[in-house]
Amino acid sequence: MSQVHSERFSVTTRGKGTYEITDEVERIVSESGIRNGVATVFVCHTSCSLVIMENADPSARTDLHAFFDHLVPEDTPYFVHTYEGPDDMPSHIRMVLTDVDKNIPIIEGRLVLGTWQGLFLFEHRDAPHSRRIAVSVMGE
């Protein structure tokens, strides 16, 4: 018989960057009691996103940050949506290019992630924020 377990948590960011949330999602999966199924992780914002990225060498994430700064620069003169500052529209575009949700399989009560994979909140704004994340674990 299928079960569903849902929880929310928050991540406080210090500004742009990646913040690993793997341990918190694994805790929720473990406490759900679900052995096989899927965890859906969703960030409730339009200026940050979720990524699965290497978690062993921080330089991989440093390169990711630099790539996105180059790909969607904050000084783009034709952006109109800049009410909250020069990082306003770039943060929304970066979110669209990544995503706000991830579905991760669960087998034998554990997230199925590769050896060097971690789940990260990808903050696209310069200022610190408190980001809300919802997790639903479904299975049996």
ZIBELHU-V917505 format. One record per residue. N is the residue number from 1. RES is the residue in one small letter. PHI is phi in whole degrees, 0 to 359 (none if undefined). OMEGA is omega as a letter, one per 40 degrees, with the letter a starting at -180 (999 if undefined). BURIAL is b if it has 9 or more other C-alpha atoms within 8 Angstrom, else e. Layout:
N	RES	PHI	OMEGA	BURIAL
N	RES	PHI	OMEGA	BURIAL
This chain:
1	m	none	a	e
2	s	288	i	e
3	q	231	i	e
4	v	226	i	e
5	h	229	a	e
6	s	232	i	e
7	e	215	i	e
8	r	235	i	e
9	f	209	a	e
10	s	240	i	e
11	v	237	i	e
12	t	267	a	e
13	t	259	i	b
14	r	255	a	e
15	g	118	a	b
16	k	312	i	b
17	g	146	i	e
18	t	247	a	b
19	y	232	a	b
20	e	289	i	b
21	i	237	a	b
22	t	305	a	b
23	d	300	a	e
24	e	292	i	e
25	v	292	i	b
26	e	298	i	b
27	r	299	a	e
28	i	297	i	b
29	v	299	a	b
30	s	300	a	b
31	e	289	i	e
32	s	290	a	e
33	g	79	a	e
34	i	280	a	b
35	r	266	a	b
36	n	219	a	b
37	g	166	a	b
38	v	213	i	b
39	a	253	i	b
40	t	256	a	b
41	v	245	a	b
42	f	224	i	b
43	v	260	a	b
44	c	269	a	b
45	h	212	i	b
46	t	249	i	b
47	s	232	i	b
48	c	211	a	b
49	s	207	i	b
50	l	241	i	b
51	v	222	i	b
52	i	258	a	e
53	m	214	i	b
54	e	301	a	b
55	n	245	a	b
56	a	270	a	e
57	d	246	a	e
58	p	300	a	e
59	s	294	i	e
60	a	296	i	e
61	r	286	i	b
62	t	301	i	e
63	d	294	i	e
64	l	299	i	e
65	h	299	a	b
66	a	297	i	e
67	f	298	a	e
68	f	292	i	b
69	d	297	i	b
70	h	284	a	e
71	l	293	a	e
72	v	231	a	b
73	p	291	a	b
74	e	280	a	e
75	d	259	a	e
76	t	291	a	e
77	p	290	a	e
78	y	269	i	e
79	f	291	i	e
80	v	262	a	e
81	h	279	a	e
82	t	232	a	b
83	y	307	a	e
84	e	265	i	e
85	g	119	a	e
86	p	292	i	b
87	d	268	a	b
88	d	296	a	b
89	m	294	i	b
90	p	304	i	b
91	s	295	i	b
92	h	291	i	b
93	i	296	i	b
94	r	299	i	b
95	m	296	a	b
96	v	296	a	e
97	l	288	i	e
98	t	255	i	b
99	d	168	a	b
100	v	255	i	b
101	d	218	i	b
102	k	221	i	b
103	n	247	a	e
104	i	236	i	b
105	p	298	i	b
106	i	239	i	b
107	i	229	a	b
108	e	54	i	e
109	g	79	a	b
110	r	230	i	b
111	l	298	i	b
112	v	267	i	e
113	l	238	i	e
114	g	292	a	e
115	t	309	a	e
116	w	252	a	b
117	q	267	i	b
118	g	224	i	b
119	l	260	a	b
120	f	231	i	b
121	l	281	a	b
122	f	253	a	b
123	e	280	a	b
124	h	254	a	b
125	r	262	i	b
126	d	289	a	e
127	a	278	i	e
128	p	296	i	b
129	h	217	i	e
130	s	253	a	e
131	r	252	a	b
132	r	267	a	b
133	i	233	i	b
134	a	248	i	b
135	v	232	i	b
136	s	241	i	b
137	v	250	a	b
138	m	234	i	b
139	g	155	i	b
140	e	220	999	b
